[in-house]
């Protein structure tokens, strides 16, 4: 009798023969490329040169980023920005959350019930028991979530309570006291020899006369509006931060898109979009204003310049160098054609820092320029001028931007 092979056996033998033929001519399915685990980011090196790409690792001041398929390790990075991060929905509302803006630049957001006021001190989850914050370490208390991102500016001449009705009351905050477990508190405001007691439910913001601290300690910007003194690490596609608090280091794991930016050399550099501005020069009713990311009047997200116009920022006296990235918006590169010019003026002296053309063939400009030295604040001007194709698609995005402070001077 002739021996026969079962169907599974014949199939196995055939596959074995094919695999043994070195030039069988049968195409094997390609091995899929490994999935890249990283985050779109802009890394700024020690010279403030912006390097956009996919960030795959960050530890200390060493960043690994892939640009156009080439991996680069930057040993002395000074900042990493994620300008396209999206803001998550804020959990809670004005009745359940409270925001504390501190003198050192930090912004803490807590459930209202987690914060306890007692006269001139405030206990938070980040403060050890028995070592609360003092009110003279707090610049502003925010109970209206729509006001969280509004700039504080210079300290007011008197403590100022802005009410839900829109009215303002000024005076001296003598004390703030929590009343119950749910976080309800009252503010005792002295004015004209009398004391007015305000319930927290009537308040939008309470801005104190506290001066900014000479040491600004913010190193991490979060997409929910918090600004923290923290170090960040990216490994195996997972972000984690180590928040530095009076109670000691507190580790946190962050979901994707939650981190907007990290300063790796704190005190020496500051994000451009956290400085006062931009102001539109000669704005009229028909000029579209620049647009930040969703609901972010203050933050690190992309700044869309929707049409040719001129914008200005106020830079501190110690500003000495600028790094930034300008790009035509992707859906405007067919006809977009404009010129971007950066100038800086201080004490009556003006200098052109950068001038370049943005087109569909060359849609991105990477800027790293010195700022003329001086002893007074100066004005940085960005002018977008239409090219030969007209202004229809001249929509420019300012992605990131970092300013070096030559003597680590405080930025108010």
MIFIMAR-69427 format. One record per residue: z, x, y of N, C-alpha, C in turn. Coordinates in steps of 0.02 Angstrom, whole numbers, padded with zeros to 5 digits, always signed. Layout:
# residues N
ZXYZXYZXY ...
END
This chain:
# residues 412
+00000+00043-00060+00000+00000+00000+00000+00044+00062 -00043+00024+00113-00044+00063+00176+00018+00048+00217 +00049+00102+00242+00108+00092+00284+00088+00066+00352 +00123+00019+00379+00109-00008+00446+00170+00000+00490 +00156+00005+00555+00209+00010+00605+00219-00057+00639 +00280-00072+00653+00295-00134+00690+00269-00128+00762 +00262-00184+00795+00236-00184+00865+00279-00141+00911 +00346-00146+00911+00386-00103+00954+00377-00029+00939 +00368-00014+00874+00359+00057+00856+00292+00083+00881 +00239+00041+00874+00173+00064+00899+00175+00075+00974 +00210+00029+01010+00214+00036+01083+00251+00100+01102 +00305+00116+01067+00342+00177+01082+00301+00238+01067 +00262+00238+01010+00220+00295+00993+00166+00306+01046 +00135+00250+01068+00082+00256+01119+00109+00285+01184 +00167+00262+01205+00196+00288+01267+00214+00361+01260 +00237+00380+01199+00253+00450+01188+00192+00494+01191 +00135+00471+01164+00074+00511+01166+00048+00518+01237 +00050+00463+01274+00027+00467+01344+00069+00517+01383 +00134+00514+01373+00179+00559+01410+00167+00631+01392 +00142+00644+01329+00132+00713+01307+00067+00743+01331 +00021+00701+01358-00043+00727+01382-00035+00752+01453 -00045+00819+01465-00033+00845+01532-00083+00820+01583 -00143+00801+01563-00194+00778+01611-00225+00713+01585 -00184+00666+01572-00208+00604+01542-00249+00562+01591 -00240+00575+01656-00277+00536+01705-00246+00469+01720 -00191+00452+01688-00157+00389+01701-00105+00400+01756 -00113+00365+01810-00068+00374+01868+00000+00345+01853 +00051+00385+01862+00119+00362+01854+00142+00330+01920 +00182+00278+01918+00206+00247+01981+00246+00297+02022 +00233+00300+02088+00268+00349+02130+00342+00335+02133 +00381+00388+02137+00453+00380+02145+00468+00358+02216 +00501+00301+02225+00515+00278+02294+00558+00328+02331 +00544+00339+02395+00585+00386+02434+00656+00361+02440 +00704+00407+02442+00774+00385+02450+00783+00350+02517 +00824+00299+02516+00838+00262+02577+00876+00306+02626 +00854+00307+02688+00887+00348+02738+00947+00309+02766 +01004+00341+02763+01065+00309+02787+01083+00341+02854 +01074+00305+02906+01089+00333+02971+01085+00280+03025 +01092+00301+03086+01093+00257+03144+01048+00285+03198 +01007+00241+03228+00966+00264+03284+01013+00284+03342 +01002+00344+03368+01048+00371+03418+01012+00421+03462 +01045+00441+03515+01022+00496+03558+01080+00545+03560 +01067+00606+03537+01117+00659+03538+01102+00704+03597 +01154+00722+03635+01147+00768+03691+01178+00834+03672 +01137+00888+03678+01163+00954+03660+01200+00985+03720 +01221+01048+03713+01262+01079+03765+01225+01085+03831 +01158+01086+03830+01118+01089+03891+01101+01020+03918 +01129+00968+03888+01117+00898+03905+01045+00877+03892 +01011+00910+03846+00945+00889+03825+00953+00831+03776 +00920+00774+03790+00926+00716+03744+00881+00725+03683 +00908+00711+03624+00871+00718+03562+00875+00651+03526 +00823+00609+03530+00825+00544+03497+00806+00550+03423 +00831+00505+03382+00813+00505+03312+00863+00465+03271 +00865+00481+03206+00911+00447+03161+00970+00493+03146 +01028+00473+03170+01089+00513+03159+01115+00499+03088 +01122+00552+03049+01145+00544+02979+01214+00571+02968 +01240+00613+03012+01307+00640+03003+01335+00662+03070 +01400+00653+03078+01435+00676+03138+01506+00694+03118 +01526+00756+03133+01593+00779+03119+01612+00829+03172 +01665+00813+03210+01683+00857+03266+01626+00856+03317 +01600+00915+03335+01544+00919+03381+01480+00939+03346 +01479+00931+03280+01419+00947+03241+01384+00882+03221 +01322+00874+03243+01283+00813+03229+01220+00832+03192 +01202+00791+03144+01139+00800+03107+01094+00740+03122 +01034+00754+03148+00989+00701+03169+00918+00718+03145 +00882+00666+03124+00814+00673+03100+00765+00643+03150 +00719+00684+03174+00668+00662+03223+00600+00679+03195 +00556+00628+03189+00488+00638+03163+00489+00674+03096 +00536+00656+03053+00539+00684+02986+00573+00752+02982 +00594+00780+03037+00625+00846+03037+00699+00839+03052 +00740+00868+03008+00812+00864+03016+00837+00923+03057 +00880+00908+03106+00908+00959+03150+00984+00952+03151 +01018+01009+03147+01091+01010+03153+01109+01039+03221 +01145+01002+03260+01165+01022+03328+01239+01040+03325 +01254+01103+03339+01322+01128+03329+01370+01111+03386 +01345+01107+03447+01389+01096+03505+01368+01035+03544 +01359+00980+03508+01340+00917+03541+01396+00896+03589 +01376+00866+03645+01426+00843+03694+01433+00768+03696 +01382+00732+03673+01385+00659+03674+01335+00630+03625 +01352+00571+03599+01306+00533+03557+01308+00461+03583 +01249+00435+03600+01245+00367+03625+01202+00324+03579 +01222+00261+03573+01185+00213+03533+01165+00156+03579 +01116+00167+03623+01103+00119+03677+01075+00053+03653 +01053+00047+03590+01026-00016+03567+01076-00057+03528 +01139-00035+03529+01191-00073+03494+01195-00144+03523 +01208-00192+03481+01212-00261+03504+01285-00282+03506 +01301-00322+03555+01370-00343+03564+01388-00399+03515 +01440-00389+03475+01459-00442+03429+01492-00500+03466 +01493-00557+03434+01527-00614+03464+01601-00598+03471 +01628-00612+03530+01699-00599+03543+01741-00649+03505 +01788-00623+03466+01833-00667+03430+01887-00692+03478 +01897-00757+03477+01947-00785+03521+01919-00801+03589 +01960-00824+03635+01939-00842+03702+01995-00825+03750 +01988-00850+03810+02038-00833+03862+02108-00857+03843 +02113-00905+03797+02178-00930+03778+02211-00888+03723 +02172-00845+03690+02199-00810+03632+02192-00734+03635 +02157-00707+03685+02149-00634+03690+02170-00610+03758 +02188-00546+03761+02208-00515+03824+02178-00445+03825 +02154-00425+03883+02125-00358+03893+02167-00320+03943 +02184-00258+03925+02222-00214+03968+02179-00154+03988 +02166-00146+04053+02131-00087+04079+02184-00038+04102 +02183+00022+04073+02236+00071+04086+02214+00122+04138 +02263+00158+04165+02250+00206+04218+02207+00264+04193 +02210+00280+04128+02171+00336+04102+02101+00316+04082 +02080+00254+04099+02012+00231+04086+02005+00191+04022 +02056+00191+03979+02050+00154+03917+02051+00078+03930 +02020+00042+03884+02022-00031+03886+02041-00056+03817 +02099-00088+03812+02124-00114+03748+02118-00190+03748 +02096-00217+03692+02090-00290+03684+02132-00310+03624 +02177-00358+03634+02222-00380+03581+02225-00456+03578 +02247-00483+03521+02268-00554+03522+02326-00562+03571 +02325-00616+03607+02376-00627+03658+02447-00624+03628 +02455-00651+03568+02521-00654+03538+02547-00585+03518 +02502-00533+03516+02523-00466+03495+02551-00425+03553 +02547-00451+03614+02569-00414+03674+02631-00447+03702 +02682-00406+03716+02745-00432+03742+02762-00398+03809 +02768-00438+03861+02789-00413+03927+02864-00422+03934 +02895-00372+03966+02968-00376+03978+02982-00342+04045 +02978-00380+04099+02991-00352+04165+02936-00306+04188 +02949-00240+04186+02901-00191+04210+02870-00150+04154 +02877-00174+04092+02848-00139+04035+02809-00189+03992 +02765-00161+03949+02725-00203+03905+02721-00169+03837 +02737-00207+03785+02735-00181+03716+02670-00205+03683 +02631-00157+03655+02569-00173+03621+02571-00146+03550 +02525-00166+03507+02524-00139+03439+02512-00064+03436 +02485-00034+03489+02471+00037+03490+02529+00078+03517 +02583+00045+03538+02641+00080+03564+02698+00077+03514 +02731+00133+03501+02788+00131+03454+02845+00090+03483 +02884+00060+03439+02941+00021+03462+02988+00065+03503 +03009+00039+03560+03053+00077+03604+03017+00121+03654 +02950+00125+03648+02911+00166+03696+02852+00125+03722 +02867+00072+03759+02813+00029+03784+02776+00061+03843 +02719+00031+03859+02684+00051+03920+02723+00027+03981 +02719+00065+04035+02746+00041+04098+02690+00008+04138 +02708-00039+04180+02657-00073+04220+02619-00025+04265 +02650+00032+04284+02614+00079+04326+02564+00120+04286 +02556+00105+04221+02502+00134+04180+02445+00084+04170 +02453+00024+04197+02404-00029+04189+02370-00042+04256 +02304-00044+04256+02267-00059+04317+02248-00132+04322 +02235-00163+04263+02212-00233+04266+02229-00268+04201 +02247-00332+04207+02258-00376+04150+02205-00431+04155 +02167-00441+04100+02112-00490+04101+02124-00543+04049 +02122-00606+04070+02129-00662+04024+02066-00704+04019 +02018-00691+04062+01954-00727+04061+01902-00680+04030 +01876-00696+03971+01831-00650+03937+01767-00637+03975 +01747-00681+04021+01686-00668+04060+01698-00614+04113 +01761-00597+04126+01776-00546+04176+01792-00478+04146 +01793-00474+04079+01816-00413+04046+01777-00351+04067 +01711-00358+04075+01669-00300+04087+01655-00287+04161 +01683-00327+04205+01672-00316+04276+01707-00251+04298 +01672-00208+04337+01704-00146+04360+01767-00159+04400 +01815-00115+04395+01878-00123+04432+01869-00099+04503 +01835-00043+04513+01827-00015+04579+01891+00020+04601 +01898+00030+04666+01957+00062+04694+02017+00015+04690 +02077+00042+04685+02136-00002+04683+02140-00045+04746 +02160-00108+04740+02166-00151+04799+02227-00131+04840 +02229-00150+04903+02287-00132+04945+02351-00167+04924 +02345-00222+04886+02403-00258+04859+02385-00286+04792 +02436-00297+04750+02423-00329+04685+02387-00395+04696 +02337-00408+04655+02294-00467+04668+02287-00509+04604 +02304-00571+04609+02295-00619+04554+02235-00663+04570 +02185-00663+04526+02129-00709+04534+02139-00767+04486 +02139-00827+04514+02156-00887+04476+02094-00919+04446 +02106-00963+04398+02051-00999+04367+02014-01043+04417 +02048-01063+04469+02016-01104+04521+01970-01065+04566 +01973-00998+04561+01933-00955+04604+01973-00927+04662 +02032-00954+04675+02074-00930+04729+02104-00862+04711 +02123-00823+04762+02158-00760+04753+02224-00761+04789 +02275-00732+04757+02341-00725+04787+02359-00651+04785 +02380-00624+04841+02399-00554+04844+02474-00547+04859 +02502-00491+04838+02573-00478+04850+02595-00419+04808 +02655-00423+04782+02683-00370+04740+02708-00400+04675 +02682-00375+04619+02704-00400+04553+02772-00370+04538 +02824-00411+04542+02892-00387+04529+02906-00382+04455 +02878-00428+04416+02890-00427+04344+02840-00472+04309 +02831-00458+04244+02792-00502+04200+02834-00511+04137 +02841-00573+04114+02885-00586+04058+02854-00634+04008 +02855-00613+03945+02831-00656+03891+02884-00709+03875 +02861-00771+03863+02907-00827+03854+02917-00847+03781 +02865-00840+03741+02871-00865+03672+02828-00825+03624 +02826-00849+03561+02792-00813+03509+02716-00812+03517 +02688-00860+03551+02615-00865+03557+02587-00822+03613 +02630-00783+03646+02606-00737+03697+02606-00764+03768 +02627-00826+03778+02630-00854+03846+02675-00811+03889 +02654-00799+03951+02695-00759+03997+02687-00785+04068 +02734-00764+04111+02732-00781+04182+02732-00717+04223 +02703-00722+04283+02700-00666+04330+02739-00686+04392 +02787-00643+04410+02826-00654+04472+02794-00613+04527 +02762-00648+04575+02725-00614+04629+02762-00626+04694 +02786-00571+04724+02823-00576+04788+02774-00568+04846 +02780-00614+04894+02739-00610+04954+02773-00648+05010 +02770-00617+05069+02799-00648+05129+02871-00671+05118 +02909-00631+05081+02980-00646+05072+02995-00698+05020 +02945-00725+04987+02956-00775+04935+02924-00751+04870 +02947-00780+04815+02921-00762+04749+02883-00822+04720 +02821-00810+04701+02780-00861+04669+02775-00845+04595 +02789-00893+04553+02785-00884+04480+02720-00914+04455 +02679-00872+04422+02614-00894+04397+02615-00894+04321 +02595-00950+04292+02587-00953+04219+02522-00918+04199 +02522-00887+04141+02463-00849+04120+02402-00894+04113 +02413-00958+04100+02357-01005+04092+02319-01017+04157 +02349-00999+04214+02316-01009+04279+02277-00947+04300 +02284-00892+04263+02256-00828+04284+02188-00814+04251 +02145-00780+04289+02086-00748+04261+02098-00673+04254 +02116-00643+04310+02131-00572+04310+02191-00558+04354 +02226-00504+04338+02281-00479+04379+02267-00404+04390 +02249-00386+04451+02231-00317+04467+02288-00286+04507 +02314-00230+04481+02371-00197+04512+02348-00139+04556 +02394-00113+04596+02377-00058+04642+02381+00010+04607 +02388+00011+04542+02393+00073+04503+02333+00118+04516 +02347+00180+04530+02293+00229+04542+02265+00254+04476 +02200+00270+04473+02172+00299+04412+02206+00366+04397 +02215+00380+04333+02245+00443+04313+02195+00500+04324 +02219+00560+04344+02174+00618+04350+02141+00635+04283 +02174+00619+04228+02145+00633+04163+02117+00568+04134 +02050+00563+04133+02018+00505+04102+02006+00522+04029 +02035+00483+03984+02037+00503+03914+01990+00463+03869 +01946+00422+03898+01901+00382+03856+01850+00427+03822 +01844+00421+03757+01794+00459+03719+01751+00415+03675 +01770+00351+03665+01731+00307+03622+01723+00239+03655 +01660+00216+03658+01644+00151+03687+01625+00105+03629 +01658+00047+03623+01643+00000+03570+01604-00059+03598 +01563-00090+03555+01520-00144+03577+01558-00207+03596 +01621-00214+03576+01659-00273+03596+01692-00265+03664 +01677-00209+03698+01704-00199+03765+01761-00150+03768 +01790-00130+03711+01846-00084+03713+01823-00013+03729 +01866+00024+03763+01854+00095+03777+01917+00132+03755 +01908+00179+03709+01965+00208+03675+01966+00284+03680 +02026+00312+03675+02034+00383+03665+02033+00393+03589 +01975+00414+03563+01967+00417+03490+01913+00468+03472 +01917+00493+03411+01865+00536+03384+01828+00496+03330 +01763+00510+03322+01721+00472+03276+01690+00518+03225 +01680+00490+03165+01649+00526+03109+01599+00481+03074 +01540+00509+03059+01490+00473+03020+01478+00513+02957 +01489+00482+02898+01478+00515+02834+01459+00463+02783 +01406+00478+02744+01383+00432+02692+01368+00363+02720 +01341+00361+02781+01323+00297+02811+01381+00255+02836 +01441+00283+02836+01500+00244+02856+01532+00275+02918 +01542+00233+02970+01574+00255+03031+01649+00244+03026 +01687+00293+03050+01759+00285+03056+01781+00319+03120 +01833+00293+03151+01861+00324+03211+01935+00335+03201 +01961+00385+03234+02032+00400+03234+02057+00389+03305 +02089+00333+03318+02112+00317+03385+02177+00354+03399 +02180+00387+03457+02240+00424+03478+02283+00377+03520 +02341+00359+03495+02384+00311+03529+02454+00340+03536 +02495+00311+03579+02565+00334+03585+02603+00329+03519 +02580+00285+03474+02613+00278+03409+02585+00326+03357 +02539+00369+03378+02508+00416+03331+02437+00397+03314 +02403+00438+03275+02334+00423+03256+02328+00358+03216 +02278+00317+03234+02267+00255+03198+02194+00254+03175 +02181+00257+03110+02113+00257+03085+02083+00186+03083 +02018+00181+03098+01983+00118+03095+01915+00130+03063 +01892+00083+03023+01824+00084+02997+01783+00034+03037 +01725+00055+03061+01685+00013+03106+01625-00015+03070 +01608-00078+03083+01546-00107+03055+01486-00078+03092 +01426-00083+03063+01365-00058+03096+01356-00090+03164 +01334-00050+03213+01319-00075+03279+01380-00083+03324 +01439-00067+03299+01500-00078+03338+01513-00022+03388 +01484+00037+03376+01496+00095+03419+01437+00103+03467 +01453+00105+03533+01400+00114+03583+01392+00186+03604 +01446+00225+03602+01439+00294+03623+01503+00333+03610 +01494+00400+03603+01551+00444+03592+01542+00506+03635 +01594+00524+03672+01594+00588+03708+01631+00639+03665 +01598+00695+03652+01626+00746+03607+01659+00802+03647 +01651+00803+03712+01684+00852+03755+01718+00813+03812 +01772+00777+03798+01802+00732+03847+01825+00768+03909 +01816+00734+03966+01835+00762+04030+01781+00802+04064 +01731+00824+04026+01677+00865+04054+01613+00826+04066 +01606+00768+04032+01545+00729+04036+01563+00655+04043 +01517+00617+04073+01528+00545+04081+01460+00510+04074 +01457+00453+04041+01394+00416+04036+01370+00392+04104 +01305+00398+04117+01277+00377+04181+01290+00303+04193 +01281+00262+04141+01286+00190+04150+01358+00165+04158 +01406+00211+04156+01475+00191+04171+01494+00207+04243 +01448+00237+04280+01460+00254+04351+01439+00196+04396 +01463+00195+04458+01445+00140+04503+01370+00134+04513 +01343+00076+04501+01272+00062+04507+01248+00026+04445 +01182+00014+04441+01134+00033+04493+01128-00020+04547 +01110+00003+04606+01094-00040+04662+01019-00038+04673 +00988-00097+04681+00916-00100+04694+00905-00091+04768 +00866-00040+04787+00852-00024+04857+00801-00074+04884 +00818-00104+04940+00771-00150+04973+00756-00212+04932 +00803-00235+04891+00791-00292+04848+00778-00355+04888 +00730-00395+04866+00716-00459+04897+00722-00513+04844 +00714-00576+04866+00722-00631+04820+00672-00629+04763 +00614-00597+04774+00562-00596+04723+00566-00538+04675 +00616-00494+04683+00621-00434+04642+00669-00447+04584 +00644-00436+04524+00688-00444+04465+00739-00388+04463 +00802-00404+04452+00853-00352+04447+00849-00316+04380 +00875-00255+04376+00878-00222+04311+00924-00260+04264 +00909-00257+04200+00945-00297+04151+00977-00251+04099 +01043-00256+04092+01077-00220+04039+01074-00260+03975 +01105-00233+03923+01109-00270+03860+01144-00336+03871 +01143-00380+03821+01171-00448+03829+01242-00448+03857 +01250-00482+03913+01316-00494+03943+01354-00430+03959 +01318-00375+03972+01354-00313+03985+01343-00288+04056 +01382-00312+04105+01377-00283+04171+01404-00212+04174 +01440-00191+04124+01464-00122+04121+01464-00101+04048 +01426-00050+04032+01423-00028+03962+01373+00028+03953 +01353+00040+03892+01309+00096+03877+01244+00074+03847 +01228+00010+03848+01167-00012+03817+01106+00004+03860 +01047-00010+03831+00985+00001+03868+00987-00035+03936 +00958-00003+03986+00949-00034+04051+00875-00046+04061 +00854-00110+04061+00784-00127+04070+00768-00133+04144 +00719-00095+04166+00694-00100+04235+00630-00141+04231 +00633-00205+04248+00579-00252+04230+00515-00246+04271 +00517-00209+04326+00458-00200+04367+00469-00139+04412 +00415-00113+04442+00424-00055+04486+00475-00069+04541 +00524-00026+04546+00576-00034+04597+00616+00031+04601 +00662+00034+04648+00702+00094+04660+00775+00077+04650 +00809+00117+04608+00879+00106+04592+00920+00166+04613 +00984+00155+04630+01028+00210+04649+01095+00205+04613 +01124+00263+04600+01192+00269+04574+01232+00316+04619 +01296+00306+04622+01340+00352+04658+01371+00400+04608 +01359+00465+04618+01387+00516+04574+01444+00552+04608 +01494+00573+04570+01553+00606+04599+01536+00676+04625 +01580+00704+04667+01566+00771+04695+01554+00825+04642 +01584+00818+04584+01579+00870+04534+01518+00864+04489 +01476+00813+04499+01416+00805+04457+01371+00866+04464 +01354+00897+04406+01315+00960+04409+01252+00959+04366 +01246+00912+04319+01186+00910+04277+01178+00840+04249 +01115+00821+04236+01098+00754+04211+01052+00760+04152 +01067+00722+04099+01021+00714+04043+01008+00640+04034 +00945+00621+04020+00928+00551+04013+00862+00543+03975 +00849+00482+03953+00787+00466+03919+00757+00404+03951 +00694+00409+03971+00657+00353+04000+00599+00335+03954 +00585+00270+03945+00532+00250+03900+00500+00186+03923 +00433+00182+03916+00399+00118+03924+00422+00073+03868 +00435+00010+03884+00454-00036+03831+00397-00042+03781 +00414-00048+03717+00363-00043+03665+00308-00095+03672 +00324-00156+03694+00272-00207+03700+00232-00202+03764 +00245-00148+03803+00209-00138+03867+00166-00075+03866 +00155-00046+03808+00121+00019+03806+00045+00014+03805 +00018-00047+03798-00055-00054+03800-00082-00042+03870 -00047-00071+03921-00070-00066+03990-00020-00032+04036 +00039-00019+04012+00089+00012+04054+00067+00081+04079 +00078+00093+04143+00058+00157+04174+00097+00163+04239 +00148+00205+04239+00189+00210+04299+00217+00281+04306 +00245+00294+04365+00275+00359+04379+00349+00350+04390 +00389+00392+04357+00461+00392+04365+00483+00454+04403 +00522+00444+04457+00544+00500+04499+00619+00497+04508 +00653+00552+04494+00725+00557+04504+00738+00604+04563 +00777+00581+04611+00797+00624+04667+00873+00619+04676 +00900+00669+04710+00972+00669+04723+00984+00689+04795 +01027+00651+04829+01043+00665+04899+01118+00671+04907 +01138+00721+04947+01209+00732+04961+01215+00766+05029 +01257+00739+05071+01271+00768+05136+01207+00782+05175 +01161+00734+05174+01100+00740+05213+01046+00782+05182 +01059+00812+05124+01009+00853+05090+00983+00816+05029 +00917+00817+05018+00886+00782+04963+00843+00829+04922 +00842+00819+04855+00802+00861+04812+00772+00818+04756 +00709+00833+04740+00676+00799+04684+00696+00834+04619 +00723+00796+04572+00747+00825+04509+00695+00820+04453 +00657+00766+04454+00609+00755+04400+00555+00707+04424 +00493+00718+04400+00439+00671+04412+00391+00673+04352 +00377+00615+04324+00334+00612+04265+00300+00545+04260 +00244+00544+04223+00205+00483+04213+00218+00455+04144 +00230+00390+04140+00239+00356+04077+00178+00313+04062 +00146+00325+04005+00087+00287+03985+00092+00271+03910 +00044+00233+03885+00043+00218+03813+00034+00281+03772 -00001+00331+03799-00010+00394+03763+00051+00438+03766 +00090+00432+03819+00150+00471+03828+00204+00425+03856 +00234+00384+03811+00278+00331+03834+00350+00352+03846 +00368+00414+03829+00438+00435+03832+00445+00498+03874 +00495+00500+03916+00512+00560+03956+00584+00578+03941 +00595+00641+03921+00662+00667+03908+00681+00712+03967 +00737+00697+03998+00756+00729+04061+00820+00770+04051 +00820+00832+04074+00880+00873+04075+00874+00918+04137 +00910+00901+04190+00901+00935+04254+00968+00951+04287 +00969+01004+04327+01028+01021+04366+01033+00978+04428 +01094+00964+04450+01107+00927+04512+01132+00977+04564 +01102+00978+04623+01125+01026+04674+01200+01020+04687 +01235+01077+04692+01308+01075+04701+01327+01049+04770 +01389+01026+04777+01415+01002+04840+01487+00983+04833 +01516+00961+04888+01587+00943+04888+01599+00870+04902 +01546+00831+04910+01553+00760+04923+01513+00720+04871 +01527+00656+04867+01489+00613+04822+01416+00611+04843 +01372+00599+04795+01300+00598+04810+01267+00537+04780 +01203+00529+04795+01165+00471+04772+01108+00492+04728 +01108+00467+04667+01052+00479+04620+01005+00420+04627 +00941+00435+04637+00890+00382+04646+00837+00387+04592 +00823+00332+04559+00769+00326+04511+00717+00278+04538 +00657+00303+04552+00603+00262+04578+00549+00254+04525 +00532+00192+04510+00477+00176+04465+00419+00149+04507 +00363+00185+04508+00305+00165+04548+00247+00148+04503 +00211+00094+04520+00155+00071+04479+00098+00122+04479 +00063+00125+04421+00005+00169+04415-00060+00132+04430 -00116+00161+04407-00181+00133+04425-00195+00065+04392 -00158+00048+04339-00169-00016+04306-00127-00072+04336 -00091-00056+04389-00050-00107+04421+00018-00114+04388 +00060-00158+04415+00130-00162+04392+00143-00209+04335 +00091-00241+04307+00102-00296+04260+00146-00276+04201 +00132-00218+04170+00171-00198+04111+00211-00135+04124 +00228-00122+04186+00268-00063+04202+00342-00079+04194 +00362-00091+04133+00432-00106+04117+00462-00046+04082 +00510-00015+04115+00539+00047+04092+00611+00036+04068 +00628+00069+04013+00696+00064+03986+00731+00132+03996 +00789+00130+04028+00831+00190+04032+00877+00188+03972 +00866+00235+03925+00906+00236+03864+00955+00293+03867 +01017+00275+03877+01069+00326+03882+01065+00363+03948 +01102+00416+03953+01107+00455+04014+01177+00483+04018 +01183+00549+04027+01248+00581+04029+01250+00628+04089 +01306+00628+04125+01315+00671+04183+01370+00722+04167 +01356+00786+04182+01406+00838+04173+01446+00844+04237 +01512+00851+04229+01558+00861+04285+01580+00934+04284 +01563+00970+04336+01572+01043+04336+01644+01064+04332 +01690+01024+04362+01760+01044+04361+01804+00990+04331 +01774+00948+04287+01811+00895+04252+01847+00849+04301 +01814+00835+04357+01846+00792+04407+01848+00719+04384 +01901+00686+04402+01909+00615+04385+01853+00574+04416 +01830+00524+04378+01782+00476+04402+01817+00409+04409 +01820+00382+04469+01854+00319+04481+01807+00261+04465 
END
